[in-house]
Amino acid sequence: MGRIAPPLNPSSLVAYLSVPLVVRVLLVGLAYYAGAWLGVTQTVTAEGIAILWPPNAVLLSTFLIFPYRQWPLIAVAALVAECFADVPAFPLWAAVAFGSINLFETVLAAWLIRRAVGGVFDFDSLKRGAYFLLYGPLLASALAAFFGAGVYVLLGRNDTDYWSLWRLWWFGDALGLLLLTPLIVVLWRWADQGLPRFDWRKLAEISVVWLLLLVVGLNTFHPRVDSEPDFLLTPMVLLPFSAWAAVRMGIPGATTTVAMIAVMAVGFMVRGIHPYAGLDPQLSVWLMQENLAMVAMLSIGLAILLHEIKKQSDELERRVDERTDALQRSNQALAVANTRLNDLASTDYLTGIANRRHFHDIARRELLRLTEGGGTASLIMFDLDYFKQINDRFGHEAGDRVLNRVVHAVQETVRPMDLFGRFGGEEFLILLPDTPQDIALEVAERVRKKVEATQVEHHGSSIDVTVSLGVVAWDGHATLDELIRSADHALYQAKESGRNRVQVRSERH
């Protein structure tokens, strides 16, 4: 079984016609009867040759649109409509036979098409259009023509041989399917989605195209008189109009314009007005059928091709947008990861301040800047007093907490422009740009007092912390490593002098 058609838009015409089912079946029956009546009365030439057979297009469209479970009721309605349309001209048995053959043709075509496309059908791709052309006008109509020609033979039609009758049936049915099925299916799907707002500019454009089509069509099919040349325009000259509609209005515009051309051609043909004067009537009909078939296939095929190209272009654009969004998200994630990686590479994992490597990099660049600008700088190096005893007595968790509290206290004391980093273990460095030695001494003393006033609580115990600090002024020439060694020497002196104090050493080279 194929898939049931998607839910209908409540605002659409289709939703109104979808319930109850009996209304749908009745409408199909009436449409089939109208098509059969038109086929018998309006598409047959004076010689009794049918140019096309419209009702099968109605039936095939219905089978392509509606779910399989509704097919039996639709078939009954079509068979009854066929009998009402044919009985005035044919015996009842012939009418039933014609109806059965038409059902065979349309059911076979619809089943093969829907089986090939996987359920719901629409003229939205060349592949689906090819399936329709192959299984409908070419295969199903040709097979049905074998039985239809046989019925005509049983009716005693001896003026035409069997194979000519077979070809007449095939061409008439095939042309009806080719011209009208796309129109019915496309308009039904169009209504199914809710009738869109009309673009009045395009509506005016297509109106002009149709007006020109009528003017050229009248000239194409006007009566031939002896004074005119033997060569007259053929329906193929109307192809540019349907092609224009295909390009500008899409599949609905192409199918509608092709139907208009067919109506004009058939209307003139049944009245003996056509560009094939002097030819055998049967040959004239075949030529007209071939021209209409070519116009339909080229125009509708062009519209389907353009629709498919646009759909693929939209899909490609959607995928590009998705890939672009995904790439942007990946780039953002990569930027975050790079930032995180940079932080990990430049930040001390415990305290969050600059690690030794990052401090060295920034401090070297800062000293270079100060060298070029003739600035001053001082370096403070400090160390927590008796930190090993804190770890031994209270544990490393307490030691980590002490380090973090000391760092927080120092950050509250120094300037944002000062570079603060962890040198290693419990040792820290503070580079003070544009700061002379006397100011650096004041900063170091504030740091000492701030830390001394800090108490760390750990599991009910209060841990007192002090630091020893070494201060060195930069002479404008010493390297960072030399400056650190001098600050380390001053720090050592501070510890030797009793800890919890500031020691100064001038750096001269």
C-alpha positions in Angstrom: 0.0 0.0 0.0 1.2 3.5 -0.7 1.4 6.3 1.8 -1.7 8.3 2.5 -1.5 11.9 1.3 -0.3 14.4 4.0 -2.8 16.2 6.2 -4.8 18.7 4.3 -4.7 22.5 5.0 -8.0 23.3 6.7 -8.2 26.5 4.7 -7.8 24.8 1.4 -10.4 23.8 -1.1 -9.3 20.2 -0.9 -10.1 20.1 2.9 -13.6 21.2 2.1 -14.0 18.4 -0.5 -12.4 15.7 1.5 -15.4 15.0 3.8 -17.6 13.1 3.5 -16.1 10.5 1.3 -19.4 10.1 -0.6 -19.1 13.8 -1.7 -15.6 13.1 -3.1 -16.8 10.0 -5.0 -19.8 11.9 -6.3 -17.6 14.7 -7.6 -15.2 12.3 -9.2 -18.2 10.6 -11.0 -19.5 13.9 -12.2 -16.1 15.1 -13.4 -15.6 11.7 -15.2 -19.1 12.1 -16.8 -18.3 15.6 -17.9 -15.0 14.5 -19.4 -16.7 11.6 -21.2 -19.4 13.9 -22.5 -16.7 16.3 -23.8 -14.8 13.4 -25.3 -17.8 12.1 -27.2 -19.3 15.5 -28.2 -16.5 18.0 -28.4 -13.3 16.1 -29.3 -14.5 14.0 -32.3 -14.1 15.2 -35.8 -16.8 15.1 -38.5 -15.2 11.8 -39.7 -15.8 10.2 -36.2 -12.1 10.4 -35.1 -11.5 11.2 -31.4 -8.6 13.6 -31.0 -8.3 13.0 -27.2 -10.2 11.3 -24.4 -10.4 13.6 -21.3 -12.1 11.4 -18.6 -9.2 9.0 -18.2 -7.1 12.0 -17.2 -9.7 12.7 -14.4 -9.6 9.1 -13.3 -5.8 8.7 -13.4 -5.4 12.0 -11.5 -7.8 10.8 -8.8 -6.0 7.5 -8.4 -2.7 9.4 -8.2 -4.0 11.7 -5.5 -6.4 9.6 -3.3 -5.4 6.7 -1.1 -5.7 3.1 -2.3 -8.6 2.2 0.0 -10.9 4.7 -1.8 -10.2 3.3 -5.3 -13.0 0.8 -5.4 -15.7 3.4 -4.7 -14.1 5.8 -7.3 -14.0 2.9 -9.8 -17.7 2.2 -9.3 -18.6 5.9 -9.7 -16.5 6.1 -12.9 -18.1 3.0 -14.4 -21.6 4.3 -13.7 -20.6 7.7 -15.2 -19.2 5.9 -18.3 -22.5 4.1 -18.9 -24.6 7.3 -18.6 -22.2 9.0 -21.1 -22.0 6.2 -23.6 -25.4 4.5 -23.6 -27.0 7.1 -26.0 -24.4 6.3 -28.6 -23.4 2.6 -27.7 -25.1 -0.5 -26.4 -24.9 -1.1 -22.6 -22.5 -3.9 -23.0 -20.1 -1.7 -25.0 -20.4 1.1 -22.5 -19.5 -1.3 -19.7 -16.7 -2.6 -21.8 -15.3 0.9 -22.5 -15.6 1.8 -18.8 -13.8 -1.4 -17.7 -11.0 -0.8 -20.2 -10.6 2.8 -19.0 -10.5 1.5 -15.4 -7.9 -1.1 -16.4 -5.8 1.6 -18.1 -5.9 4.2 -15.3 -5.6 1.7 -12.4 -2.6 0.0 -14.0 -0.9 3.3 -14.8 -1.6 4.7 -11.3 -0.4 1.5 -9.5 2.8 1.4 -11.5 3.5 5.1 -11.1 2.8 5.2 -7.3 4.8 2.0 -6.8 7.7 3.5 -8.7 7.7 6.8 -6.7 6.8 5.2 -3.3 3.3 6.6 -2.6 2.2 10.1 -3.0 2.7 11.5 -6.5 3.3 15.0 -7.8 4.9 16.5 -10.9 7.8 17.9 -9.0 10.8 16.1 -10.5 11.9 14.8 -14.0 12.1 11.3 -12.6 8.4 11.3 -11.5 7.4 13.0 -14.8 9.3 10.2 -16.7 7.5 7.5 -14.7 4.1 9.1 -15.5 5.0 9.3 -19.2 6.3 5.7 -19.3 3.5 4.0 -17.3 0.6 6.2 -18.4 0.5 7.5 -22.0 3.1 5.0 -23.4 2.4 1.7 -21.6 -1.1 1.7 -20.0 -2.8 3.5 -22.9 -1.1 1.3 -25.5 -2.3 -1.9 -23.6 -5.8 -0.6 -23.2 -5.9 0.2 -26.9 -5.7 -3.5 -27.7 -9.0 -4.1 -25.9 -10.6 -0.9 -27.0 -9.9 -1.6 -30.7 -11.4 -5.1 -30.2 -14.7 -3.6 -28.8 -14.9 -1.4 -31.9 -14.4 -4.5 -34.1 -17.2 -6.3 -32.2 -19.4 -3.2 -32.8 -19.0 -3.8 -36.5 -16.8 -0.8 -37.3 -15.4 -2.1 -40.6 -14.4 1.2 -42.1 -11.0 1.1 -40.3 -8.7 -1.8 -39.8 -7.9 -3.1 -36.3 -4.4 -1.6 -36.1 -5.7 1.8 -37.1 -8.4 1.5 -34.4 -5.7 0.5 -31.9 -3.6 3.5 -32.8 -6.6 5.9 -32.7 -7.5 4.6 -29.2 -3.9 4.8 -28.0 -3.2 8.3 -29.3 -6.5 9.7 -28.0 -6.1 8.2 -24.5 -2.4 9.0 -24.4 -2.9 12.7 -25.4 -5.7 13.1 -22.9 -3.5 11.8 -20.1 -0.6 13.9 -21.3 -2.4 17.2 -21.6 -4.8 17.0 -18.6 -3.4 14.8 -15.9 -0.5 17.2 -15.0 -3.0 20.1 -14.9 -5.4 18.3 -12.6 -2.7 16.9 -10.3 -0.7 20.2 -10.1 -3.8 22.3 -9.4 -5.1 19.8 -6.8 -1.7 19.9 -5.0 -1.7 23.6 -5.3 -5.1 23.9 -3.7 -4.1 21.3 -1.1 -1.5 23.6 0.2 -3.9 26.5 0.5 -4.2 28.9 -2.5 -1.2 31.3 -2.3 -1.4 35.0 -2.7 -1.4 36.0 -6.3 1.5 38.2 -7.6 -0.5 40.7 -9.6 2.5 41.6 -11.7 2.9 38.0 -12.7 -0.8 37.6 -13.2 -0.8 40.6 -15.5 2.2 39.1 -17.3 0.6 35.7 -17.9 -2.6 37.5 -19.0 -0.7 39.3 -21.7 1.0 36.0 -22.7 -2.4 34.2 -22.9 -3.9 37.1 -25.0 -1.0 36.9 -27.5 -1.5 33.1 -27.5 -5.1 33.6 -28.5 -4.2 36.0 -31.3 -1.5 33.7 -32.7 -3.7 30.7 -32.2 -6.5 32.2 -34.2 -4.0 32.8 -37.0 -2.6 29.3 -36.7 -6.0 27.6 -37.0 -7.8 30.0 -39.3 -9.6 28.5 -42.3 -7.4 27.9 -45.4 -8.5 29.3 -48.8 -7.2 28.5 -52.2 -5.5 31.9 -52.6 -3.2 31.2 -49.6 0.1 29.4 -49.8 0.2 25.7 -49.0 2.4 26.2 -45.9 0.5 27.4 -42.8 1.5 27.8 -39.2 1.4 24.6 -37.1 0.6 24.3 -33.4 4.4 24.2 -32.7 4.5 28.0 -33.1 2.6 28.2 -29.9 5.4 26.4 -28.0 7.2 29.7 -27.0 4.1 30.8 -25.1 3.9 27.7 -23.0 7.6 27.7 -22.6 7.4 31.3 -21.3 4.7 30.3 -18.9 6.8 27.4 -17.7 9.8 29.7 -17.0 7.8 32.5 -15.4 4.9 30.7 -13.8 6.3 27.3 -13.1 4.4 24.0 -13.4 0.9 25.5 -12.8 1.5 28.1 -15.5 2.8 25.5 -18.0 0.0 23.0 -17.5 -2.7 25.7 -17.8 -1.2 27.2 -20.9 -0.8 23.8 -22.5 -4.4 23.0 -21.7 -5.4 26.3 -23.4 -3.5 25.4 -26.5 -5.1 22.0 -26.6 -8.6 23.5 -26.2 -8.0 25.8 -29.2 -6.5 23.0 -31.3 -9.2 20.5 -30.6 -11.9 23.1 -30.9 -10.8 24.1 -34.4 -9.9 20.6 -35.5 -13.4 19.2 -34.8 -14.8 22.0 -37.0 -12.4 21.2 -39.8 -10.2 24.2 -39.2 -6.6 23.2 -39.1 -3.3 23.7 -40.9 -3.3 20.3 -42.6 -5.9 20.9 -45.3 -5.6 18.5 -48.2 -4.4 15.6 -46.1 -6.3 12.5 -45.1 -8.5 13.4 -42.1 -7.0 10.6 -40.0 -3.4 11.7 -40.9 -4.4 15.3 -40.0 -5.6 14.2 -36.5 -2.4 12.2 -36.0 -0.3 15.2 -36.9 -2.3 17.5 -34.6 -1.9 14.9 -31.8 1.8 14.7 -32.3 2.2 18.5 -32.3 0.1 18.8 -29.1 2.1 16.0 -27.5 5.4 17.7 -28.3 4.2 21.0 -27.0 3.0 19.4 -23.7 6.1 17.3 -23.2 8.5 20.2 -23.9 6.7 22.8 -21.9 5.7 20.7 -18.9 9.1 19.0 -19.0 10.8 22.4 -18.9 8.7 23.6 -16.0 9.4 20.4 -14.1 13.2 20.8 -14.8 13.2 24.4 -13.6 11.2 23.4 -10.5 13.7 20.6 -9.8 16.7 22.9 -10.3 15.2 25.4 -7.9 14.4 22.8 -5.4 17.9 21.4 -5.6 19.3 25.0 -5.4 17.2 25.7 -2.3 18.3 22.4 -0.7 21.9 23.2 -1.5 21.5 26.6 0.0 19.9 25.1 3.1 22.8 22.7 3.4 25.3 25.4 2.9 23.5 27.5 5.6 23.6 24.4 7.9 27.2 23.8 7.2 28.0 27.5 7.7 26.1 27.5 11.0 27.9 24.3 12.0 31.2 25.8 11.0 30.5 28.9 13.0 29.6 26.8 16.0 32.7 24.8 15.5 34.8 28.0 15.2 33.2 29.4 18.4 33.9 26.1 20.2 37.4 26.1 18.9 37.9 29.7 20.0 36.6 28.8 23.4 38.9 25.8 23.5 41.8 27.9 22.4 41.1 30.5 25.0 40.8 27.8 27.6 44.0 26.2 26.4 45.7 29.5 26.4 44.5 30.1 30.0 45.7 26.7 31.0 49.1 27.4 29.4 49.4 30.8 31.0 47.6 30.5 34.3 48.6 28.8 37.5 46.0 26.1 37.9 45.6 26.6 41.7 45.6 30.3 42.2 44.5 31.6 38.8 47.3 34.1 38.5 50.1 34.0 35.8 52.2 31.0 36.0 56.0 31.1 35.8 56.3 30.8 32.0 53.6 33.4 31.3 55.1 35.8 33.9 58.5 35.5 32.2 57.0 36.2 28.8 55.0 39.3 29.8 57.7 40.6 32.1 60.4 40.5 29.4 58.1 42.4 27.0 57.4 44.9 29.7 61.0 45.5 30.4 61.7 45.9 26.7 59.0 48.5 26.5 60.4 50.3 29.5 63.9 50.2 28.0 62.7 51.9 24.8 60.7 54.4 26.7 63.3 55.1 29.4 60.9 54.0 32.2 61.6 52.5 35.6 60.4 49.3 37.3 60.8 47.4 40.6 60.4 43.7 41.3 59.0 42.2 44.5 59.6 38.5 45.3 57.9 37.0 48.4 57.7 33.7 50.1 55.2 32.3 52.7 56.9 31.8 56.0 57.0 28.3 57.4 54.7 27.0 54.7 56.0 23.5 55.0 54.9 23.3 58.6 51.4 24.4 57.5 51.2 21.5 55.0 52.6 19.1 57.6 50.3 20.1 60.4 47.0 20.9 58.6 47.5 19.0 55.2 47.9 20.1 51.6 44.2 21.0 51.3 44.8 23.7 54.0 48.0 24.7 52.3 46.2 25.2 49.0 43.6 27.3 50.8 46.3 29.4 52.4 47.9 30.1 49.0 44.6 31.2 47.5 43.9 33.5 50.4 47.3 35.1 50.2 47.0 35.6 46.4 43.6 37.2 47.0 45.1 39.6 49.6 47.9 40.6 47.3 45.5 41.2 44.4 43.6 43.6 46.6 46.8 45.5 47.3 48.6 45.8 43.9 47.5 47.8 40.8 45.7 46.2 37.8 48.7 47.2 35.7 51.2 45.3 38.0 52.1 41.8 36.9 51.5 39.2 39.6 52.6 35.6 39.1 53.5 32.4 40.9 57.2 31.6 40.7 56.9 28.1 42.1 55.7 26.4 45.3 55.0 29.2 47.8 57.2 31.8 46.0 55.6 34.7 44.1 56.7 37.7 41.9 55.3 41.1 41.5 56.6 43.4 38.7 55.8 47.0 39.3 56.2 49.0 36.0 57.0 52.7 36.2 57.6 52.3 39.9 60.8 53.5 41.7 62.3 51.7 44.7 60.7 53.8 47.5 57.2 53.3 46.1 58.0 49.6 45.7 59.0 49.4 49.4 55.6 50.9 50.3 53.8 48.4 48.2 55.8 45.5 49.7 55.0 46.7 53.2 51.3 46.9 52.4 51.4 43.4 51.1 53.2 42.2 54.2 50.6 43.8 56.5 47.7 42.6 54.4 48.9 39.0 54.5 49.7 39.2 58.2 46.1 40.4 58.9 44.7 37.4 57.0 43.6 34.3 58.9 42.6 31.1 57.2 40.0 28.9 58.8 40.3 25.2 58.3 38.1 22.6 60.1 37.8 24.8 63.2 41.4 25.8 63.3 42.7 29.3 62.5 46.0 29.5 60.5 48.1 32.6 60.8 50.2 33.5 57.7 53.1 35.8 57.1 55.4 36.5 54.2 59.0 37.6 53.7 59.6 40.0 50.8 62.6 41.0 48.8 62.5 44.2 46.7 64.9 45.2 43.9 64.8 48.3 41.7 65.6 47.8 38.0 68.4 49.9 36.7 67.2 49.9 33.1 69.8 47.4 31.8 69.5 44.2 33.9 67.8 41.2 32.3 64.7 39.7 33.9 66.7 36.7 35.1 69.3 39.0 36.8 66.5 41.0 38.4 64.9 37.8 39.7 68.2 36.6 41.2 68.7 40.0 42.9 65.1 39.9 44.3 65.7 36.3 45.5 68.9 37.4 47.3 66.9 40.1 49.0 64.2 37.7 50.0 66.9 35.3 51.4 68.2 38.2 53.5 64.7 38.9 54.8 64.3 35.3 55.9 67.7 35.3 57.5 66.7 38.5 59.4 63.7 36.9 61.1 61.0 36.6 58.4 57.8 38.6 58.1 59.7 41.6 56.8 60.8 43.5 53.7 64.4 43.5 52.5 65.6 45.9 49.8 68.5 45.4 47.4 69.5 47.8 44.7 70.4 46.4 41.3 73.4 48.1 39.7 75.4 47.0 36.6 
